[in-house]
Amino acid sequence: MAQRAIREYDGKAIFSKHWENYFSGFRYGFKSVLVTSGDDLRAKAQEHGFEWLKQEALVAKPDMLFGKRGKNDLVLFRTTKPGDVTLEEAAKWIDSKIAHETTLLTGQKGTLTHFIVEPFTPHSQDQEYYISATTVGEDDVLYLSAEGGMEVEEGWEEKVNEVTIPITMDDANIEHLIRANVPAGIPEENKDRFIAFAEQFYKFYRDQNFAYLEINPIVMVGNDMHILDLVARLDDTAGFMMGDAWCGADFPTAFGMEDQSPEEKAIALADSKSGASLKLTILNPMGRIWTMVAGGGASVVYADTIADLSGNVADLANYGEYSGGPTTGETQFYAETVLDLMTRHKDPKGQDKILIIGGAIANFTDVAKTFTGIIQAFEVYADRLKAHNTRIYVRRGGPNYEKGLKDIKEAADRLGLYIEVYGPETHVTDIVRMALEK
Amino acid sequence: MSALFTKDTQAIFWNNNASAIQRMLDYDYVINRVKPSVAAIVAPTSGNKFEKFFYGPDEIMVPVYRNTVEAAAAFPNADVLLNFASFRTAYDVTMEAIAIKGQFRSVMVTAEGIPERLARKMNQAARDAGVIVIGPATVGGIAPGAFKIANVGGTIENIINSKLHRAGSCGLVTRSGGLFNELSNIISINADGIAEGVAIGGDRFVGSVFIDNLLRMESNPEVKYMVLLGEVGGTEEYKVIEAVKSGLIKKPIIAWCIGTIAKHFSSGVQFGHAGASANADAETAAYKNTAMAEAGMFVPASFNDLPKTIADVYAKLTKEGIITEIVEPALRTVPKVRRKKEFICTISDDRGDEATYAGHPISSVATPETGFGIGDVISLLWFKKRYPKWATDYLETVIKTVADHGPAVSGAHNAKVTARAGKDVISSLVTGLLTIGPRFGGAIDDAAKYFKYANDRGMSPAEFIDYMKKEGKTISGIGHRIKSVRNPDLRVSGLKKYAAEFFPSTPLLDFALEVEKLTTSKKDNLILNVDGTIGILMVDMWRALGYSEEDIDGFIDAGALNAFFVVGRSIGFIGHILDEKRLGMPMYRHPTDDILYNVEYADEI
């Protein structure tokens, strides 16, 4: 999966864990809690070490990987005036937000479930700065600005200094480069402090295998650092090297994406238990063209070709693939899941349903063996497939493909299913054209 | 060198991935390669010295090393590393390979999911060192008719069907490894197959990108046109567009980016690889396809039309005479049924006209005028090398020196007793030989082992004596019952004299003589004895012959020193046995008055 977003809370926890190693000389309080309801927050306030929840003015906001929370009016920092939110008010606000679905300005819809609650930090605009780091091309880029807050994106070119750091650059040169690129707008008396922080920020980003790390704004009051808003993505492929350095951060699904169907969840579960790869995404449950494609690259070209040739992407019902030598049982389960989904709704226009059993030329997967699982699924779903006027198109190559094609054709004929089968002499996606032209 | 691989290319295969290696060797056999494409295997945890593989109907042995440095030293011409380490170690393995100066021209990395920062470091280090990295997260590549990486191309049947057994005229570069076979198939149906194909890998950061491979293919005269299969996400295709626009690449390129579907779905659906998501319009497949078409590349209307585009370009190039017809080469077939051999023999061969000793027909070593003595025959059959005369003379000297030491030693005594019991030569000889071991004849082994151990670790003679004292061991090879400094053992004198005159150098003997100086200063008879001298000089001989310390330790561990004693002393034992037969001596019974009887009644418990 590679780069994956983590919650703001987890990002701050990682900062806090490593603070002394990187940011000695600076102070960071890490007063943050992650809660899922008003009661959760009230309970947290009773715990030792979290007395501040009862003593200080609070800020509450959703912690669910999406940005622009201010613009979406999802940051609670005032009741009548900024900095007057109490524990009880924050708890009630959270309960009001989880009670119903929320629609963001982007149109994303979903239910809020996770909130980060922190002390309100009174500060002036000129104490806010911006800092972030990510990878562009082969290099790291550190972005620095004397202006923090939401305004930074308007006027990025003028306000933000980009520091490009090649992967092989040593620490001395990195420090030199950052010093030479410090934003002009930083007040003279804070310059050295900001440079020191920026250097340490970059090393922290680098050593902890972040893929993206942004603090906007960071508030600097003397040597006190307040991380007001944080966005972070980790390179999860580095996870095996990191031990507990990531504080057990999890990788939540993006807001609005969590509603996987039971079928998708079941396939994901089967995938996680198998050495093979089983993937299923339902794009349109009412779509008329369903696919069962072996291999990642092939699954993409089938989806491409269906969208190109049908002229209506809504025809494409699902996307997915099976590969890496699934067992007959796994293939049967995958096939039955697809066949079940595709025979639930009558096509609204009364058109035939199309099932594409596609795949490129396999390296070493025994095609006949794989098809055995699909044939077993046919046995179960034959009547339903016929009831939906399903036409089946098969294309596959690789070890034992002749037997595989012969077996699946015989089985479909015996069950009275419409089927056409093709081998490597037919172009991999040409069955899509045949299916759509008929 | 513009071609990535040639028919002489050899690889070091990191990880003993037996099935992939076998597929490479099957391919080699089919396309009539002279040398197998896998020179050596690196397997850090393996205790084996080699692995057996089929080569056509026969078996061959591929040497196994514990690390890449050793394998590279043994095969300086193997310039490809096939890195099949896991995502946890693939980075270290590549970095180790890159650090071996002048060895590897390319490194293929198969692991998927190497930490991105490590992948970037690895790719940059390779670029700086001028090493081509194929991957990570790739099935590899192929130069048809020359060299095939691991599992590329699938089964031999598919390889031949897709014309991957001989060079065609297309250069293929693809991100998708899963579509590699398919593209080879398409190109074989609609054109004449590929000249070189590389799957660059599916991870976000890969070593060689499209442009690296296409520029190489541009300069490879075997490649007449290229097929590029890109993917949604990233901007690598634009480097190719620039190269086409600037005229750096002049050969026709047929190009397509897969993942056009992604534009229909705002977010969340991951179509294909980890790197396959568009962060900007320019990274979408559709945008890239349009841009590539505008740059003058041949871009089909849809992936489904790719075959036709290839056929058109091929027809045009054929018509222009740029592509000419290929003469199909003769192929060998790999037998369907092959049997693994139970035994291996690497020293002699009796299958030909005349049996050979390490390649030398017996008649060429047997008679005096051949110049081969028994020392030569031993060097051939025991060490698979023909040693120089000073060394074979030494071996013969040893055998002559140890041939006998009178009837009283345990082995000779046993042989005599057995012969007098009426047993045959073999039984009698064996009873004698069975006494050879740690106490009888073993000093040769032990002297070689301990003196070498001390010398290898840079101990001074005094430290060595201390060390042996602490270990509670007497120093093997030092001390004699009768002989002393004033009454030297003439056998030892002879050996030393020979070595001084004929050995190129004798560092271990020099060390031993320093030890002797110290021991004899304590007691006159603590001299370097004949066993010690033989063992120590044997080590000096092997060193002078160029063997590594590990090789020599291996000889000692295998019992080669003991073996010289066995061969030499067998001559003496047989002499004693024949002597007994000749004398017709009766059954021997030991006199009871020479035995101390001390038998007590056994209590019940």
Interface residues (C-beta under 8 A of the other chain):
Chain A: M1 A2 Q3 T135 G137 E138 P166 I167 T168 R206 N209 A211 D235 T237 A238 F240 M241 A254 M257 T281 L283 G295 G296 G297 A298 S299 V300 V301 A303 D304 T305 I306 A307 D308 L309 V313 L316 Y319 S323 A360 I361 A362 N363 F364 G397 G398 P399 P424 E425 H427 V428 T429 D430 V432 R433
Chain B: F87 R88 G113 I114 P115 E116 R117 L118 R120 K121 N123 Q124 A125 D128 V139 N151 G153 G154 T155 E157 N158 N161 S162 S176 G177 G178 L179 N181 E182 N185 I186 I189 G202 D203 R204 F205 E231 T235 I258 G259 T260 I261 H264 F265 S267 G268 V269 F271 G272 H273 A274 G275 A276 A285 A301 S302 F303 N304 L306 P307
